[in-house]
């Protein structure tokens, strides 16, 4: 039964007479205030959708829908939700954008629950202590729960949970027991403005592939891996600490053991002065974001496979490289070169829009764009052919990143 968009609907009919109903969609019934108790007679109901019913405040307590697999109730004024004893088939529960302050303990009886979304519950302050009893839970999303200040302890090892998102919550710290979530692959903690530390047990997350701490402006340190502990995040592929402005350096990168797996590293909007030399060990790193690192002075030799280097807003780097001389190249030569850089998307720093063209310095090339052409022989060839100076092919050939490229350069 599809009643979605019935904005004039204020009351629902008695469902007692339609026991075989399998799907009920009440989305966007903006004047609906209550879902009646007779919904419990829908013993064959598989899917219930109640999206954007902005005036909905009442839902039956202890609902007992034996066949239901999906319940999605979002963006309404509902303050309470509880379930009965016989909801063993429910796999997907969405309570996004409600007014719930505290979840009823009965939630932990959903033994088949796989996906639980609590996003944008601005009044939610706690999660059930026994949430670890949801043994089949794979995804738990509590992003945007701005009053959620703590995550419950996990006293036993759980390998079912794959995704945990607490983005934008009021979490201050994570308990050491977070290391018991041994199956987690995706840990999303950006914009947790009051998060100050991470436990050492985070290194126990041996399957973690994605870690986002962007915008955790009070995070003062990244933990060290205690002696005798297992490998440090050996499967990490994407790591962001963008905007963690309280971190004084990124030397903690040396403690990681994801040298062959890390593909994307976001260090933007930080106060680092330099990058550790160990960054070259991330041999499969494809993307490095350093934008708006305004104190960054030095960029060391980069990993061999970086193809996306972002450094706009690095003011000290701009100043350093924009003051290099042109080494005798003529005005027309500079103009042509700058034009071709723009054409190929390589002119990325504002201060390089002037007439200074320090292309003879291969370190400048490594910082300001040629890495975006790694292993793209056609693009490199087009750049060289479109510029009439012999300087460019010599520089590209000299730049170590391109030494593995077998293209024949004429100098």
C-alpha positions as CSV (number, residue, x, y, z in Angstrom):
1,X,0.0,0.0,0.0
2,X,1.5,3.3,-1.1
3,X,0.1,6.3,0.7
4,X,3.2,8.4,0.2
5,X,2.7,12.1,-0.4
6,X,-0.9,12.2,1.0
7,X,-0.4,15.5,2.7
8,X,-4.0,15.8,3.8
9,X,-4.1,12.4,5.5
10,X,-4.5,12.9,9.2
11,X,-5.6,9.4,10.3
12,X,-4.9,5.9,9.0
13,X,-7.6,3.2,8.6
14,X,-7.9,0.2,10.7
15,X,-5.4,-2.4,9.4
16,X,-7.2,-5.3,10.9
17,X,-8.9,-6.2,7.7
18,X,-5.8,-6.4,5.4
19,X,-3.6,-9.0,7.1
20,X,-1.7,-9.9,3.9
21,X,-0.3,-6.5,3.3
22,X,3.5,-6.8,2.7
23,X,4.5,-3.2,2.1
24,X,3.3,0.0,3.6
25,X,4.7,3.4,2.6
26,X,3.5,6.5,4.6
27,X,6.3,8.8,3.5
28,X,5.6,12.5,3.3
29,X,2.2,12.3,5.0
30,X,3.0,15.6,6.6
31,X,-0.2,15.9,8.6
32,X,-0.1,12.4,10.0
33,X,0.3,12.5,13.8
34,X,-0.1,8.9,14.9
35,X,0.4,5.4,13.5
36,X,-2.4,3.3,15.0
37,X,-2.0,0.1,17.1
38,X,-3.8,-1.9,14.4
39,X,-0.6,-2.0,12.5
40,X,0.3,-4.9,14.7
41,X,-2.2,-7.0,12.8
42,X,-0.1,-6.8,9.7
43,X,1.6,-10.2,10.4
44,X,2.9,-10.5,6.8
45,X,4.3,-7.0,6.5
46,X,7.9,-7.0,5.2
47,X,8.6,-3.3,4.7
48,X,7.4,-0.2,6.6
49,X,8.5,3.2,5.4
50,X,7.6,6.4,7.3
51,X,9.8,9.2,5.9
52,X,9.4,12.9,6.4
53,X,6.2,12.7,8.3
54,X,7.1,16.0,10.0
55,X,4.2,15.9,12.5
56,X,4.4,12.3,13.5
57,X,4.7,12.0,17.3
58,X,3.2,8.6,18.2
59,X,4.0,5.1,17.2
60,X,2.7,1.9,18.9
61,X,4.8,0.7,21.8
62,X,6.3,-2.8,21.7
63,X,5.4,-3.4,18.0
64,X,5.4,-7.1,17.1
65,X,5.7,-7.5,13.4
66,X,6.8,-11.1,12.9
67,X,7.7,-10.9,9.2
68,X,9.0,-7.4,8.9
69,X,12.6,-7.1,7.5
70,X,12.8,-3.3,7.0
71,X,11.6,-0.4,9.2
72,X,12.5,3.1,8.2
73,X,11.2,6.0,10.2
74,X,12.9,9.3,9.5
75,X,12.6,13.0,10.1
76,X,9.7,13.2,12.4
77,X,8.9,14.1,16.0
78,X,8.9,10.6,17.3
79,X,10.4,10.5,20.8
80,X,10.2,6.8,21.6
81,X,10.6,3.5,19.8
82,X,10.5,0.0,21.2
83,X,10.0,-3.5,19.8
84,X,8.2,-6.7,20.9
85,X,9.7,-10.1,21.5
86,X,9.1,-11.6,18.0
87,X,10.9,-9.4,15.5
88,X,13.5,-12.0,14.5
89,X,13.5,-11.1,10.8
90,X,14.3,-7.4,11.1
91,X,17.5,-6.6,9.3
92,X,17.3,-2.9,8.5
93,X,16.3,-0.3,11.1
94,X,16.4,3.4,10.2
95,X,15.5,6.0,12.9
96,X,17.2,8.9,11.2
97,X,16.3,12.5,12.3
98,X,13.8,11.7,15.1
99,X,13.5,13.3,18.5
100,X,14.5,10.1,20.4
101,X,16.7,10.9,23.5
102,X,17.4,7.4,24.6
103,X,16.9,4.0,22.9
104,X,14.7,1.4,24.6
105,X,16.7,-1.6,25.8
106,X,14.5,-3.9,23.7
107,X,16.5,-2.8,20.7
108,X,19.2,-5.3,21.7
109,X,16.7,-8.1,21.1
110,X,16.8,-7.6,17.3
111,X,19.0,-10.7,16.8
112,X,19.0,-10.4,13.0
113,X,19.6,-6.7,12.7
114,X,22.4,-5.9,10.2
115,X,22.0,-2.2,9.6
116,X,21.1,0.4,12.2
117,X,21.0,4.1,11.3
118,X,20.6,6.7,14.0
119,X,21.9,9.7,12.0
120,X,20.8,13.3,12.8
121,X,19.2,12.5,16.1
122,X,20.0,15.8,17.7
123,X,18.6,14.8,21.1
124,X,20.2,11.3,21.4
125,X,22.6,11.2,24.3
126,X,23.4,7.5,24.8
127,X,23.5,4.2,23.1
128,X,22.3,1.0,24.8
129,X,25.0,-0.5,27.0
130,X,24.2,-4.0,25.6
131,X,24.4,-3.0,22.0
132,X,27.2,-5.5,21.6
133,X,24.6,-8.2,21.9
134,X,23.5,-7.4,18.3
135,X,25.7,-10.2,17.0
136,X,24.8,-9.8,13.4
137,X,25.1,-6.0,13.2
138,X,27.3,-4.9,10.3
139,X,26.7,-1.2,10.1
140,X,26.1,1.3,12.9
141,X,25.6,4.9,11.9
142,X,25.2,7.7,14.5
143,X,26.6,10.6,12.5
144,X,25.2,14.0,13.3
145,X,24.2,13.0,16.8
146,X,25.6,16.2,18.3
147,X,24.7,15.3,21.9
148,X,26.1,11.8,21.9
149,X,29.0,12.0,24.2
150,X,30.0,8.4,24.8
151,X,30.2,5.1,23.0
152,X,29.5,2.0,25.1
153,X,32.1,-0.4,26.3
154,X,32.5,-3.5,24.2
155,X,33.4,-6.3,26.7
156,X,33.8,-9.1,24.2
157,X,35.4,-9.5,20.8
158,X,32.9,-8.8,17.9
159,X,33.8,-9.6,14.3
160,X,30.4,-8.8,12.7
161,X,30.5,-5.0,12.7
162,X,32.1,-3.6,9.6
163,X,31.2,0.1,9.7
164,X,31.0,2.5,12.6
165,X,30.3,6.2,12.0
166,X,30.2,8.7,14.8
167,X,30.7,11.7,12.6
168,X,29.9,15.0,14.2
169,X,29.1,13.5,17.6
170,X,30.1,14.9,21.0
171,X,32.4,11.9,21.7
172,X,35.3,13.0,24.0
173,X,37.2,9.7,24.0
174,X,36.9,6.1,22.9
175,X,37.2,3.4,25.5
176,X,40.1,0.9,25.2
177,X,37.5,-1.7,24.5
178,X,37.0,-0.3,21.0
179,X,39.8,-2.7,20.1
180,X,37.3,-5.5,20.5
181,X,35.6,-4.5,17.3
182,X,38.0,-6.7,15.4
183,X,35.9,-6.8,12.2
184,X,35.6,-3.1,11.7
185,X,36.8,-2.0,8.2
186,X,35.4,1.6,8.2
187,X,35.8,3.9,11.2
188,X,34.3,7.4,10.6
189,X,35.0,10.0,13.2
190,X,35.3,13.4,11.4
191,X,34.1,16.6,13.0
192,X,34.1,15.2,16.5
193,X,35.2,18.6,17.8
194,X,35.7,17.4,21.4
195,X,37.7,14.2,20.7
196,X,41.1,14.6,22.4
197,X,42.7,11.2,22.3
198,X,42.5,7.8,20.8
199,X,43.2,4.6,22.7
200,X,46.2,2.5,21.8
201,X,43.8,-0.4,21.3
202,X,42.9,1.1,18.0
203,X,45.9,-0.8,16.6
204,X,43.9,-3.9,17.3
205,X,41.6,-3.1,14.4
206,X,43.6,-5.3,12.0
207,X,40.9,-5.1,9.3
208,X,40.5,-1.4,9.3
209,X,40.7,0.0,5.8
210,X,39.2,3.5,6.2
211,X,39.9,5.9,9.1
212,X,38.6,9.5,9.0
213,X,39.5,11.9,11.8
214,X,39.1,15.1,9.7
215,X,38.1,18.1,11.7
216,X,38.9,16.7,15.1
217,X,40.5,20.0,16.1
218,X,41.1,19.0,19.8
219,X,42.9,15.7,19.0
220,X,46.3,16.4,20.5
221,X,48.1,13.1,19.8
222,X,47.9,9.9,17.9
223,X,48.6,6.9,20.0
224,X,51.7,4.9,19.8
225,X,51.6,1.1,19.3
226,X,52.7,-0.6,22.6
227,X,55.5,-3.0,22.4
228,X,54.4,-6.6,21.6
229,X,51.3,-5.4,19.9
230,X,50.3,-6.7,16.5
231,X,50.9,-4.9,13.3
232,X,49.7,-1.3,13.2
233,X,46.6,-1.0,10.9
234,X,48.1,-3.3,8.2
235,X,45.1,-3.0,5.9
236,X,44.6,0.8,6.0
237,X,43.9,2.2,2.6
238,X,42.4,5.6,3.3
239,X,43.5,7.9,6.2
240,X,42.4,11.4,6.9
241,X,43.5,13.7,9.7
242,X,42.6,16.9,7.8
243,X,42.0,19.9,10.1
244,X,43.5,18.2,13.3
245,X,45.1,21.5,14.1
246,X,46.2,20.5,17.6
247,X,48.6,17.9,16.3
248,X,52.1,19.4,16.2
249,X,53.5,16.9,13.7
250,X,52.7,13.7,11.8
251,X,55.6,11.6,13.0
252,X,53.0,9.0,14.1
253,X,53.0,7.9,10.4
254,X,56.2,6.0,11.3
255,X,54.2,3.7,13.6
256,X,51.9,2.5,10.9
257,X,52.4,-0.8,9.1
258,X,50.3,0.0,6.0
259,X,53.3,0.7,3.7
260,X,51.9,-1.4,0.9
261,X,48.1,-0.8,1.3
262,X,47.7,3.0,2.0
263,X,46.4,4.7,-1.2
264,X,45.0,8.1,0.0
265,X,46.4,10.3,2.8
266,X,44.8,13.6,3.7
267,X,46.9,15.9,5.9
268,X,45.3,19.2,4.8
269,X,44.5,22.1,7.1
270,X,47.2,21.3,9.6
271,X,50.1,23.1,11.2
272,X,52.9,20.7,10.2
273,X,56.2,22.3,9.3
274,X,57.5,19.3,7.5
275,X,56.6,15.8,6.5
276,X,58.5,12.8,7.9
277,X,60.9,11.1,5.5
278,X,59.1,7.8,6.0
279,X,56.3,9.0,3.7
280,X,58.3,7.6,0.8
281,X,57.7,4.1,2.2
282,X,54.0,4.2,1.2
283,X,54.8,2.7,-2.1
284,X,51.1,2.4,-3.3
285,X,50.1,5.9,-2.2
286,X,48.2,7.5,-5.1
287,X,46.8,10.7,-3.5
288,X,48.3,13.1,-1.0
289,X,46.3,16.2,0.2
290,X,48.4,18.9,1.8
291,X,46.1,21.9,1.0
292,X,46.1,24.9,3.4
293,X,49.0,23.5,5.5
294,X,50.1,27.2,5.9
295,X,53.3,26.4,7.9
296,X,54.5,23.6,5.7
297,X,58.0,24.5,4.5
298,X,59.5,21.2,3.3
299,X,58.1,18.4,1.0
300,X,60.4,15.4,1.0
301,X,60.8,12.9,-1.8
302,X,57.4,11.5,-2.5
303,X,56.3,7.9,-3.0
304,X,56.7,6.7,-6.5
305,X,53.1,6.2,-7.4
306,X,51.5,9.5,-6.3
307,X,49.3,10.8,-9.1
308,X,47.2,13.3,-7.2
309,X,49.2,15.9,-5.1
310,X,47.1,18.8,-3.7
311,X,49.0,21.7,-2.2
312,X,47.1,24.9,-2.9
313,X,47.1,27.3,0.1
314,X,50.6,26.1,1.3
315,X,51.7,29.7,1.6
316,X,55.3,29.1,2.6
317,X,55.8,26.7,-0.2
318,X,54.2,29.2,-2.6
319,X,56.6,31.9,-1.4
320,X,59.6,29.7,-1.7
321,X,59.0,28.5,-5.2
322,X,57.5,31.6,-6.7
323,X,60.7,33.6,-6.0
324,X,62.9,31.4,-8.1
325,X,64.5,33.1,-11.1
326,X,63.6,32.3,-14.6
327,X,67.2,31.3,-15.5
328,X,67.3,33.4,-18.7
329,X,64.1,32.2,-20.3
330,X,62.3,34.9,-22.4
331,X,58.9,36.4,-21.7
332,X,57.3,34.7,-24.6
333,X,58.8,31.4,-23.5
334,X,57.3,31.9,-20.0
335,X,53.9,32.8,-21.4
336,X,53.7,29.7,-23.6
337,X,54.8,27.5,-20.8
338,X,52.3,29.0,-18.4
339,X,49.6,28.6,-21.0
340,X,50.3,24.9,-21.4
341,X,50.4,24.3,-17.7
342,X,47.0,25.8,-17.5
343,X,45.8,23.7,-20.4
344,X,47.0,20.5,-18.8
345,X,45.7,21.4,-15.4
346,X,49.1,21.9,-13.8
347,X,48.9,25.6,-12.8
348,X,47.7,25.0,-9.2
349,X,49.1,27.8,-7.0
350,X,47.9,31.4,-7.2
351,X,51.3,33.0,-6.9
352,X,52.5,31.1,-10.0
353,X,50.2,33.1,-12.2
354,X,52.8,35.8,-12.4
355,X,55.6,35.8,-15.0
356,X,57.9,33.7,-12.8
357,X,58.4,30.3,-14.4
358,X,61.0,28.2,-12.5
359,X,60.5,25.1,-14.5
360,X,64.1,24.2,-14.6
361,X,63.9,23.2,-10.9
362,X,62.7,19.6,-10.8
363,X,61.7,20.0,-7.1
364,X,59.3,22.7,-8.2
365,X,57.9,20.2,-10.8
366,X,57.4,17.6,-8.1
367,X,55.4,20.0,-6.0
368,X,53.4,21.8,-8.5
369,X,51.6,19.4,-10.7
370,X,53.7,17.0,-12.8
371,X,52.9,14.2,-10.4
372,X,49.3,14.4,-11.8
373,X,50.7,13.0,-15.0
374,X,52.4,10.0,-13.5
375,X,52.4,7.2,-16.1
376,X,50.2,9.2,-18.5
377,X,52.6,9.2,-21.4
378,X,50.2,10.8,-23.8
379,X,49.5,13.8,-21.6
380,X,53.2,14.3,-20.9
381,X,54.1,14.0,-24.6
382,X,51.4,16.6,-25.5
383,X,52.8,19.0,-22.9
384,X,56.3,18.7,-24.3
385,X,55.2,18.9,-28.0
386,X,53.1,22.0,-27.3
387,X,56.0,23.9,-25.8
388,X,58.8,25.0,-28.1
389,X,61.6,25.0,-25.4
390,X,64.0,22.2,-25.0
391,X,64.0,22.9,-21.2
392,X,60.8,21.1,-20.5
393,X,61.8,17.6,-21.8
394,X,65.1,17.9,-20.0
395,X,63.4,18.7,-16.8
396,X,60.8,16.0,-17.0
397,X,63.6,13.5,-17.8
398,X,65.6,14.7,-14.8
399,X,62.6,14.4,-12.5
400,X,63.0,11.0,-10.8
401,X,59.3,10.1,-10.9
402,X,59.4,9.8,-14.6
403,X,62.6,7.8,-14.9
404,X,60.6,4.6,-15.2
405,X,58.7,6.1,-18.2
406,X,60.2,4.6,-21.3
407,X,59.0,7.4,-23.6
408,X,61.9,8.7,-25.7
409,X,62.5,12.4,-25.0
410,X,64.3,14.5,-27.5
411,X,66.6,17.1,-25.9
